[in-house]
Amino acid sequence: MATVTLVDVGKNYPGDIKAVEDFNLVIEDGEFIVLVGPSGCGKSTTLRMIAGLEDITEGEISIDDRIVNRVSPKDRDIAMVFQNYALYPHMSVRENMAFSLKLRKYPKTEIEARINDVAQMLGLTDLLHRKPRALSGGQRQRVAVGRAIVRQPSVFLFDEPLSNLDAKLRVQMRVELSQLHNEINTTMIYVTHDQVEAMTMGDRIVVMNEGLIQQVADPITLYDRPVNKFVASFIGTPPMNFFDGHILAQNSSIAFLSEDGMQLQIAEQQTKKFRQLDKQKVVLGIRPEHIGSAIAENSETVGRISAVVDVVEPMGAETYVYLKSETTSFVSRVDSHKKYMVGEKIELAVAMDRAHFFDVNTDKAIL
Amino acid sequence: MEKWKERLNKRTGPWLFLSPYLVLTLIFFIYPFIYAIILAFYQTNGPKSWSFVGLENFAFVLADGDFHIAVWNTTIFALASILVQLPLSLGMALLLNSKKDRLKGVFRLILFSPYLVGQIFVGIIFSVIFMPRYGMFNRFLQEVTGWGLEKRWLENPNLVMPALIIAAMWMYVGFNMIYFLAALQNVDQNLEEAALIDGANPWQLFWAVTFPAIKPVVLFVVVMSTIGSYQLFELPYALLQNAAGVAGYGPKDSGLTIVGYLYRTAFEAGDLGTGAAIGWLLAIIIFTISFVQMKIGRGLETESVL
């Protein structure tokens, strides 16, 4: 049980490469926090600094009020699960799990008891005598998690633990890890590049890009109110659609006029802040599910755009329709039972009350 | 006509490409190999006169005191290679591997380069280095320990073997280090990090993670080093060329190796049949030792140090 606090943490590599900058975050006791971002965004480096595997160039990291900048990894009371599992290949599953406890001179009976408990919990009891090479990917993953759990550390660190699994197993392990967190209720810090994993598992999500925190929020807030264009495009599949254009104020109503001449009425509750932005360039962001034929019934402010169907991707429960207007491509998420023909020109409704607007220069959301 | 030509090419083409290798192997390996088997059972008196003696050559060699000395010397050398030289190589490799240093490549080259000199030249160089009073080695000893300026390394039967081992160490430590270094660079970093987090100290980390990971390479180096040790010849021969006693073999045969004994018997004394028998005995020794090493090495499951 522990809180993890990062204050002004930064990591520089030789050659003035800034991997992480100004990282400030308080991770609450028992929280499941996910660091997410594209590769090279500094999320793994941050995790490795918390683990003590990477020196901290700037700032302070503390675990439960103890500054750990100079504490060696073994004394931080943490356990880590690696992407490639890092199981000791010449040791059996039992020995892998016992290793850290033996090093810490726990009594034999206690080691046995803990291993048996964890093995039962993770369904590894029948595999305890096996070597890692005789296990499947999912089993190895479970052993890696088990090895971390037997330690009963105050913080768990996960470095892309599901990336090496196939899609089906990944979904299954995702659920199991969430259940595990509910069961043991220990602070978990989880790094992934997969926004679906982040959304489904995290109590809170830290979105990172180019070494900087973009936004820290719970999944729904992140989805509904992204603070900038990066977060808006990174969270959600298919990603949010963006249209370049400018604001046009006429009499009582205010509209967004896209570059290819499409005019969309801005929802009433948003008009106030756009009045002073008349004739200014902005980026309009709309999620795929807010463009489509079914919008009309349950949205107050509806715009209409017409475009040519480019690609149709049926997913079963829904269909992604990729469309092209004169200057932009965008995607709509529609009912899978409606048929669309490639090349067909269609008109779609847009739920303007769900629209996001971003500053052209700063990419920040206009709120 | 064309078809026939094509078929011929398909059949003979590969053989044509293989022929340089095959011809060379036949002349320089297969032929001497068979010849040596036959030769070992004959008493030769010059190249023309052969007489069949059965296993007498083998019996003679096995009973010969010189052979015993040679086997003893060679075995001492092999043990020193494995127990002193290889741990040193591994230690150096660990040092070089531990830091991400730009000079790493330079050190690697410096440590490796003695190997490129070749045994004959290393022997000659060290015959000068080991000179009493003026030799670099004795001066070094004098400076560091205040002892050893007058030591006659190549003339004292008890010191010849240590001198030989030191010269060989200078030559091969860096060479074997390259193998270890390559193996160490392939060890999964995450494994070492996992062990660090699990609470291992450097010693435990090495024995629990690093050594098991490089074990196949260690086994390979041990076997190759043993084979090399048992084939030792040029280095002592050149080192002891000008030393007292029989030129090339050291005082009281203290630098006589198995191959040295073979050379002396077959080419200096002209007894080719006995020489061939020695060659076969050496092959059997090497084969047996390597076999045992590999059996032990493969069977040994490196358990954790705890």
Interface residues (C-beta under 8 A of the other chain):
Chain A: A51 G52 L53 S72 P73 K74 I78 A79 M80 F82 Q83 N84 A86 Y88 P89 H90 M91 E95 F99 S100 K102 L103 R104 R147 R151
Chain B: D188 N190 L191 E193 A194 A195 L196 I197 D198 G199 A200 Q204 A208 V209 P212 A213 E301 T302 S304 L306
